């Protein structure tokens, strides 16, 4: 049985990945998470009693802890999900993003390099460090074209800049020291267990509650949407088949404007819950001032991972969105416990 050290495994993408691989019964996961506002132990409740899941509360900036876990559990791979990930929060508090996403990644790389260097030749050859990143490092697109693995970096938000910095460090540790790294850059994820400050779960909660649904600017910003379970399968594929030192873009091939996404959610809720006495939920849409540095369009060309590793997304936008909305409707306790914390659905990213 393989052992993987997963960082950020109580968050959205990391939590979905950890649930999937532990429940498969084929992988043991050592799960390191600092349990900041977006980390949620409720997400992990189905596997907390599993002998193949070891949870450790801790920060990737703690090099001594990272080294201790590596030497104690001797993982075959590390997957770094740990990150501050919300653009609006990065506008309010950029220093936090630099600390975790840049310095934290560097600390984890240093510990991994020391651990990897001491392995025997066979284990050293098989070891992988997989860094999970974002398409936002590439900046903004015009009305045509897609990001490829060769697209120059041009981050526009503090969040994107911090992830770009981490990506460069991962590349440098491969090129300079030979550490067998892999980097994935994904498009916008959605699905179960997503913290409700993000667009889709926030819209779901606002629409259920009958509150105004805020839409930045004209709502015509375009994103490529990727169902989180498809993303997790792609990460497993890259870990198993990817070539060390390579970058793989992961996309859903599901381009939608923000307003299209919001209207889709409203229509699904109207179908699932019925139309409210006040009318269809689309009437709750309220256009608000755009956020600073709001990229106009993202789109991912994932032909490399499809061609070389044989991965493609399985969910359509409609099927993935229906599964997502129904999950939130069926897991109101999870949502209520998350919303009982510091975040209460207010707008972020209006730095004063």
C-alpha positions in Angstrom: 0.0 0.0 0.0 1.4 3.4 -1.0 1.6 6.2 1.5 1.1 9.8 0.5 1.7 12.9 2.6 -1.2 15.3 1.6 -1.0 18.9 2.8 -4.2 20.9 2.9 -6.2 17.7 3.0 -9.1 19.2 5.0 -9.7 21.9 2.4 -11.9 21.8 -0.6 -9.8 20.0 -3.3 -7.5 18.3 -0.8 -10.5 17.0 1.2 -12.2 15.6 -1.8 -8.9 14.0 -2.9 -8.2 12.5 0.5 -11.8 11.1 0.9 -11.5 9.4 -2.5 -8.1 7.8 -2.1 -8.7 6.6 1.5 -12.1 5.2 0.7 -10.6 3.3 -2.3 -8.7 1.2 0.3 -5.5 1.3 -1.8 -3.7 4.3 -0.3 -2.7 5.5 3.2 -2.8 9.2 3.6 -0.9 11.3 6.2 -3.0 14.5 6.2 -1.3 17.7 7.3 -3.6 20.7 7.6 -3.4 23.9 9.6 -7.2 24.1 9.9 -7.5 27.7 9.0 -11.0 29.1 8.2 -11.3 27.0 5.0 -10.1 23.7 6.6 -13.0 21.7 7.9 -12.8 18.5 9.9 -16.5 17.8 9.1 -15.4 17.1 5.5 -13.2 14.2 6.8 -15.7 12.7 9.1 -16.3 9.6 6.9 -12.7 8.6 7.2 -11.6 9.8 10.6 -11.8 6.2 12.0 -9.9 4.7 9.1 -6.6 3.1 9.8 -5.4 4.5 6.4 -6.0 8.1 7.4 -3.7 9.9 9.8 -4.6 13.5 10.5 -2.0 15.9 11.8 -2.9 19.5 12.6 0.1 21.6 11.5 1.4 24.3 9.2 3.6 23.7 6.1 5.7 26.6 7.3 6.9 24.3 10.2 9.9 22.6 8.6 10.6 20.5 11.7 7.1 19.1 11.7 7.3 18.3 7.9 10.6 16.5 8.4 9.3 14.6 11.4 6.3 13.3 9.4 8.4 12.4 6.4 10.9 10.4 8.5 8.2 8.8 10.6 5.8 7.8 7.8 8.2 7.5 4.9 5.7 8.5 2.2 6.1 7.5 -1.5 4.8 10.9 -2.6 3.8 14.4 -1.4 0.8 16.3 -2.8 0.8 19.9 -1.8 -2.8 21.3 -1.8 -2.1 23.6 1.1 -2.7 27.2 0.1 -4.6 30.4 0.8 -6.8 30.4 -2.3 -9.4 33.1 -2.4 -8.6 36.1 -4.6 -10.7 38.5 -2.7 -9.0 37.6 0.6 -5.6 38.2 -1.1 -6.7 41.7 -1.9 -7.5 42.3 1.8 -4.5 40.5 3.3 -1.7 39.8 0.7 0.9 39.0 3.4 -0.9 35.9 4.6 -0.8 34.5 1.0 3.0 35.2 0.7 3.6 33.5 4.0 1.6 30.3 3.2 1.8 30.0 -0.5 5.4 31.1 -1.1 7.3 30.5 2.2 5.3 27.5 3.1 5.9 25.8 -0.2 9.6 26.6 0.1 9.8 25.1 3.6 8.0 22.0 2.4 10.4 21.7 -0.6 13.4 21.9 1.7 12.1 19.2 3.9 11.2 17.0 0.9 14.6 17.5 -0.7 16.4 16.4 2.5 14.1 13.3 2.9 14.4 12.4 -0.8 18.1 12.7 -0.9 18.4 10.1 1.9 16.2 7.4 0.2 17.7 4.4 -1.4 18.0 4.4 -5.2 14.7 2.6 -5.9 12.6 4.7 -3.6 14.4 7.8 -4.8 13.4 7.0 -8.4 9.8 6.3 -7.5 9.3 9.3 -5.2 7.2 12.3 -6.4 6.4 15.8 -5.2 3.2 17.0 -6.8 2.4 20.7 -6.5 -1.2 21.7 -7.1 -1.5 25.2 -8.7 -3.9 27.3 -10.7 -4.5 28.8 -14.1 -4.6 32.3 -12.6 -0.8 32.4 -12.7 -1.1 32.9 -16.5 -3.1 36.2 -16.1 -6.1 37.1 -18.3 -7.1 36.0 -21.8 -8.9 37.9 -24.6 -11.9 36.6 -26.3 -10.0 33.8 -28.0 -7.2 31.4 -27.2 -6.4 29.1 -24.2 -3.7 28.8 -21.6 -1.1 26.1 -22.4 1.8 24.9 -20.3 4.1 27.2 -22.3 2.0 30.4 -21.7 4.1 33.0 -19.9 3.2 33.8 -16.3 1.5 37.1 -15.8 -0.4 37.0 -12.4 -2.7 39.9 -11.7 -3.8 39.4 -8.1 -1.7 38.8 -4.9 -3.1 35.3 -4.8 -2.0 34.5 -8.4 1.4 36.1 -7.7 1.9 34.0 -4.7 1.0 30.8 -6.6 3.2 31.8 -9.5 6.1 32.2 -7.0 5.5 28.8 -5.6 5.4 27.3 -9.1 8.8 28.8 -9.8 10.2 27.4 -6.6 9.0 23.9 -7.5 10.5 24.2 -10.9 13.8 25.4 -9.5 14.1 22.5 -7.0 13.6 20.1 -9.9 16.1 21.8 -12.2 18.7 22.6 -9.5 18.6 19.6 -7.2 16.8 16.9 -9.3 13.8 16.6 -6.9 11.2 14.7 -9.0 8.5 17.4 -9.0 5.2 17.6 -10.9 3.1 20.7 -11.2 -0.6 20.9 -12.2 -2.4 24.1 -13.1 -6.1 23.8 -13.0 -9.1 25.8 -14.0 -11.9 26.9 -11.6 -13.1 24.0 -9.4 -16.6 23.5 -8.1 -18.4 20.6 -6.2 -19.0 19.2 -2.7 -17.3 20.6 0.4 -16.3 24.0 -1.1 -16.0 26.9 1.4 -19.0 29.2 0.8 -17.0 32.4 0.1 -16.4 31.0 -3.4 -18.9 31.9 -6.2 -20.9 28.7 -6.6 -21.6 27.7 -3.0 -22.1 31.4 -2.1 -24.7 31.8 -4.8 -26.4 28.6 -3.7 -26.7 29.8 -0.2 -27.9 33.3 -1.1 -30.5 31.9 -3.5 -31.8 29.4 -1.0 -32.1 32.1 1.6 -33.7 34.6 -0.7 -30.9 37.1 -0.3 -29.5 39.4 -3.1 -27.0 37.5 -5.2 -24.0 39.8 -5.9 -22.5 39.8 -9.4 -19.3 41.6 -10.0 -19.3 44.1 -12.9 -21.3 43.0 -15.9 -21.0 39.3 -14.9 -19.5 38.4 -18.3 -16.1 37.3 -16.9 -15.5 33.8 -18.4 -14.1 30.9 -16.5 -13.4 27.3 -17.4 -15.3 25.1 -14.8 -13.9 21.8 -13.6 -15.8 19.4 -11.4 -13.7 18.7 -8.3 -13.9 14.9 -8.6 -12.7 15.1 -12.2 -9.8 17.2 -10.9 -8.9 14.7 -8.2 -8.9 11.9 -10.8 -6.5 14.0 -12.9 -4.2 14.5 -9.9 -4.1 10.8 -9.3 -3.3 10.3 -13.0 -0.5 12.8 -13.0 1.0 11.2 -9.8 0.9 7.8 -11.4 1.9 8.5 -14.9 3.4 12.1 -15.1 7.0 12.7 -16.1 9.1 14.4 -13.3 9.8 18.0 -14.1 6.7 18.4 -16.2 3.7 20.7 -15.9 0.2 19.5 -16.7 -2.8 21.8 -17.3 -6.1 20.4 -16.0 -9.3 22.0 -17.4 -13.0 21.1 -17.7 -13.5 22.4 -21.2 -16.6 24.1 -19.8 -16.3 27.9 -20.5 -19.2 29.9 -18.9 -19.7 33.5 -18.0 -20.3 34.2 -14.3 -23.8 35.3 -15.0 -24.5 32.0 -16.9 -23.2 30.1 -13.9 -25.4 32.0 -11.5 -28.5 31.7 -13.7 -27.9 27.9 -14.0 -27.8 27.6 -10.2 -31.0 29.6 -9.9 -32.8 27.5 -12.5 -31.7 24.2 -10.8 -32.9 25.5 -7.4 -36.2 26.6 -8.9 -36.6 23.0 -10.2 -35.5 21.3 -7.0 -37.3 23.5 -4.5 -40.1 25.1 -6.6 -40.5 28.8 -7.4 -40.8 31.0 -4.3 -43.8 33.3 -3.8 -41.4 36.2 -4.7 -40.7 34.7 -8.1 -37.9 32.9 -9.8 -34.5 33.1 -8.0 -32.9 34.9 -11.0 -34.7 38.0 -9.7 -32.3 38.0 -6.7 -29.3 38.9 -9.0 -27.8 42.2 -8.1 -24.9 43.7 -10.0 -22.3 45.3 -7.8 -19.0 47.2 -8.4 -16.3 45.0 -9.9 -13.4 43.9 -7.8 -9.9 45.3 -8.4 -7.8 43.4 -11.0 -10.6 41.1 -12.0 -9.3 39.0 -14.9 -11.7 38.9 -17.8 -11.3 35.3 -19.1 -9.5 32.1 -18.3 -9.5 29.0 -20.5 -7.3 25.9 -20.2 -5.9 23.8 -23.0 -5.6 20.4 -21.4 -4.5 18.5 -24.6 -1.2 17.6 -23.0 -2.6 15.5 -20.2 -5.2 14.0 -22.5 -2.7 13.1 -25.1 0.2 11.9 -22.8 -1.6 10.5 -19.8 -5.1 9.7 -21.1 -7.2 11.9 -18.8 -10.3 13.8 -19.8 -13.1 15.3 -17.6 -16.2 13.1 -17.3 -18.8 15.6 -16.1 -20.5 18.1 -18.3 -21.2 21.5 -16.8 -24.9 20.7 -16.4 -24.4 17.3 -14.8 -21.6 18.6 -12.5 -23.7 21.6 -11.4 -26.8 19.5 -10.7 -24.7 17.2 -8.5 -23.2 20.1 -6.7 -26.5 21.9 -6.0 -28.1 18.7 -4.8 -25.1 18.0 -2.5 -25.5 21.4 -0.8 -29.3 20.8 -0.4 -28.6 17.4 1.1 -25.8 18.6 3.4 -27.3 21.6 5.2 -25.6 20.6 8.5 -22.2 20.8 6.9 -23.0 24.2 5.5 -24.5 25.6 8.7 -21.4 24.5 10.7 -19.1 26.2 8.2 -21.2 29.4 8.2 -21.3 29.5 12.0 -17.6 30.5 11.9 -16.0 33.8 11.0 -17.3 34.0 7.4 -20.9 35.0 7.1 -21.4 35.5 3.4 -20.2 39.1 3.3 -18.3 40.6 0.4 -14.5 40.4 0.6 -11.9 42.2 -1.5 -12.8 45.8 -0.8 -9.5 46.8 0.8 -9.8 50.1 2.5 
